[in-house]
Amino acid sequence: MVKLKFVLAALLLALTSHAMAAVQVSNKHIFVLYPGVDSVFGSYIFMVQNPGAQPERLSFPVMLPTETIDFQAQEGLAPNELNLGADGGLTIDKNFPPGDTLITIGFKVPADVNNGRMTLKAAQPFESVGMFVFEGKFQINGPALDIKRNVDFSGRTYDTYTVNKGEAGKTYQMELQGIPEGRGRLWIIGWVLAGTLLAIALALAWFSRPQLPQGAEDTL
């Protein structure tokens, strides 16, 4: 995974324009995704570029999926530089040194009965958001995705799903299908079965209750 991050960092550098005057987030973003049980884990990777000669402070929202249930600052960030914003989203607030800083954030989104969802809200325009799925372990469906199969990176094979030419403020929703299933379906089946057995027991108790002889009600 570490080797892959360096390969993807080189890819981001190669594809990102350096024509800027102030520190800013690059316009290329990458998500590396792999399945858990009833969940999907991922690393969100992007660059922050400072063309100046001095460190500069930048605060900006992070484009993690809105469904994220757990996250962790990884490469390029201290834990106190990644914080919850007022709207419940994540915000980075950091002094960035001159040059390019690779940022990596680990995260987890839930899945249920083989399916999950990733909703991305673009805080700024982007050139591309690429999603790398390890060896085709699951599929991503969404609007206008550029899909490539069996792409080799760092000696491993990935399926890639890319959203191009993103607009600021727009929401992009992806459906994740084929996630390994845990015990969620067993719990559903168990509750349905328990409810069915309870209904049968109540019905048997009702129909097998002792019957009073005809006319006995009048003597009570």
C-alpha positions in Angstrom: 0.0 0.0 0.0 2.9 2.4 0.8 4.5 1.8 -2.5 1.2 2.4 -4.3 0.8 5.7 -2.6 4.2 6.9 -4.0 3.2 5.7 -7.4 -0.1 7.6 -7.2 1.7 10.7 -5.8 3.9 10.7 -8.9 0.8 10.3 -11.1 -0.9 13.3 -9.4 2.2 15.4 -9.8 2.5 14.5 -13.5 -1.2 15.3 -14.2 -1.6 18.4 -12.1 -0.9 21.9 -13.5 1.5 24.0 -11.5 0.3 27.3 -12.9 -0.8 29.0 -9.7 0.1 32.0 -7.6 -0.9 30.8 -4.1 -1.1 27.6 -2.0 -4.1 25.5 -3.1 -5.5 22.0 -3.4 -4.6 20.2 -6.6 -7.4 19.5 -9.1 -6.7 15.7 -9.2 -8.0 13.4 -6.5 -7.7 9.6 -6.0 -9.5 7.2 -3.8 -8.0 3.7 -3.2 -10.9 1.4 -2.1 -10.9 -2.2 -0.8 -13.7 -4.2 0.8 -14.2 -5.1 4.4 -17.2 -7.1 5.8 -20.3 -5.0 5.4 -18.0 -2.0 4.8 -15.6 -0.4 2.4 -12.2 1.0 3.6 -10.3 3.6 1.6 -7.5 6.1 1.4 -8.2 9.5 0.0 -5.1 10.9 -1.7 -4.4 14.4 -3.1 -1.8 17.1 -3.3 -1.6 20.6 -1.8 0.8 22.8 -3.7 2.6 25.8 -2.4 4.6 27.6 -5.1 6.0 30.2 -2.8 9.2 30.3 -0.8 7.6 30.4 2.6 5.1 28.2 4.5 1.5 29.3 4.0 -1.6 28.4 6.0 -4.6 27.0 4.2 -8.0 25.8 5.6 -10.4 23.9 3.4 -13.1 21.2 3.5 -12.2 17.6 2.7 -14.0 15.7 0.0 -14.6 12.5 2.0 -17.8 10.6 1.4 -20.7 11.9 3.4 -21.4 8.4 4.5 -18.0 8.1 6.3 -18.4 6.5 9.8 -14.7 6.5 10.7 -11.6 8.4 9.5 -7.9 8.9 10.4 -5.3 11.4 9.4 -2.5 9.5 7.7 0.4 10.9 5.5 1.0 14.6 5.5 -1.3 15.4 8.4 -1.1 15.6 12.2 -4.3 14.5 14.0 -5.0 18.1 15.2 -4.8 19.3 11.6 -7.9 17.3 10.6 -11.1 18.5 12.3 -14.9 18.3 12.2 -16.4 21.4 10.6 -19.5 23.3 11.7 -21.6 21.4 9.1 -20.3 18.0 10.3 -17.8 17.6 7.4 -14.1 17.4 7.8 -11.8 20.4 7.5 -8.0 20.6 7.1 -6.2 23.6 8.7 -2.5 23.4 8.2 0.7 25.4 7.4 2.0 24.0 4.2 5.7 24.2 3.4 6.9 25.2 -0.1 6.5 22.6 -2.8 4.1 19.7 -3.0 2.6 18.0 0.1 1.0 14.6 -0.3 -2.1 14.2 1.9 -3.7 10.8 2.7 -6.8 10.3 4.8 -8.1 6.8 5.8 -11.8 6.3 6.0 -14.6 3.7 6.3 -18.1 3.7 4.8 -20.8 1.1 5.7 -22.4 -1.4 3.4 -25.6 -3.5 3.9 -26.6 -6.7 2.1 -23.7 -6.4 -0.5 -24.4 -2.7 -1.3 -22.9 0.6 -0.1 -22.8 4.2 -1.2 -20.3 7.0 -1.6 -21.6 10.6 -1.9 -18.9 13.2 -2.7 -19.7 16.9 -2.6 -17.2 19.1 -4.5 -16.1 22.1 -2.5 -14.2 23.3 -5.6 -13.9 22.4 -9.3 -11.8 19.4 -10.0 -10.2 17.9 -13.1 -10.8 14.3 -12.1 -11.6 12.0 -9.2 -10.3 8.5 -9.7 -11.5 5.5 -7.7 -9.2 2.5 -7.6 -10.9 -0.8 -6.6 -8.4 -3.5 -5.7 -8.5 -6.4 -8.2 -12.2 -5.8 -9.1 -13.4 -6.9 -5.6 -16.6 -4.9 -6.1 -18.2 -2.6 -8.7 -19.0 1.1 -8.7 -22.0 2.5 -10.6 -22.6 6.2 -11.0 -23.3 8.9 -13.6 -20.7 9.5 -16.4 -18.0 7.2 -15.0 -14.9 6.5 -17.2 -14.3 2.8 -16.4 -11.1 0.9 -17.0 -10.5 -2.8 -16.1 -7.4 -4.6 -14.9 -5.2 -1.5 -14.6 -1.7 -2.4 -13.3 -0.2 -0.1 -10.6 2.7 -1.0 -8.5 2.5 -4.7 -9.3 -1.2 -5.0 -8.4 -4.3 -4.9 -10.6 -7.2 -2.4 -10.1 -10.4 -1.4 -11.8 -10.5 2.3 -12.1 -13.6 4.5 -12.1 -13.1 8.2 -12.9 -15.4 11.3 -12.6 -14.1 14.0 -14.9 -14.6 17.8 -14.9 -16.3 18.2 -11.5 -18.2 21.4 -10.6 -18.0 23.2 -7.3 -21.0 22.6 -5.1 -22.2 19.6 -7.1 -22.9 16.3 -5.5 -21.7 13.0 -7.0 -23.3 9.8 -5.8 -21.8 6.3 -6.5 -23.3 3.0 -5.7 -21.0 0.2 -4.5 -22.1 -3.3 -5.4 -20.8 -6.7 -4.5 -19.4 -5.9 -1.0 -18.7 -9.0 1.1 -21.6 -9.7 3.3 -21.4 -10.1 7.1 -24.1 -11.0 9.5 -26.5 -8.3 8.4 -28.7 -10.6 6.4 -28.6 -13.3 9.1 -29.9 -10.8 11.6 -32.7 -9.8 9.2 -33.6 -13.5 8.6 -33.5 -14.1 12.3 -35.9 -11.3 13.2 -38.3 -12.3 10.4 -38.2 -15.9 11.6 -38.7 -14.9 15.2 -41.7 -12.8 14.3 -43.2 -15.6 12.2 -42.7 -18.1 15.1 -44.3 -15.7 17.5 -47.3 -15.2 15.2 -47.7 -19.0 14.8 -47.5 -19.5 18.6 -50.1 -16.8 19.2 -52.4 -18.4 16.6 -52.0 -21.9 18.1 -52.7 -20.5 21.6 -55.8 -18.8 20.3 -57.2 -21.8 18.4 -56.3 -24.4 21.0 -57.8 -22.5 24.0 -60.4 -24.4 26.0 -64.0 -24.0 24.6 -67.0 -23.5 27.0 -70.0 -25.7 26.3 -72.7 -24.1 24.2 -75.0 -22.0 26.5 -72.5 -22.1 29.3 -71.9 -18.4 28.8 -75.5 -17.6 29.9 -75.0 -19.4 33.3 -71.9 -17.4 34.2 
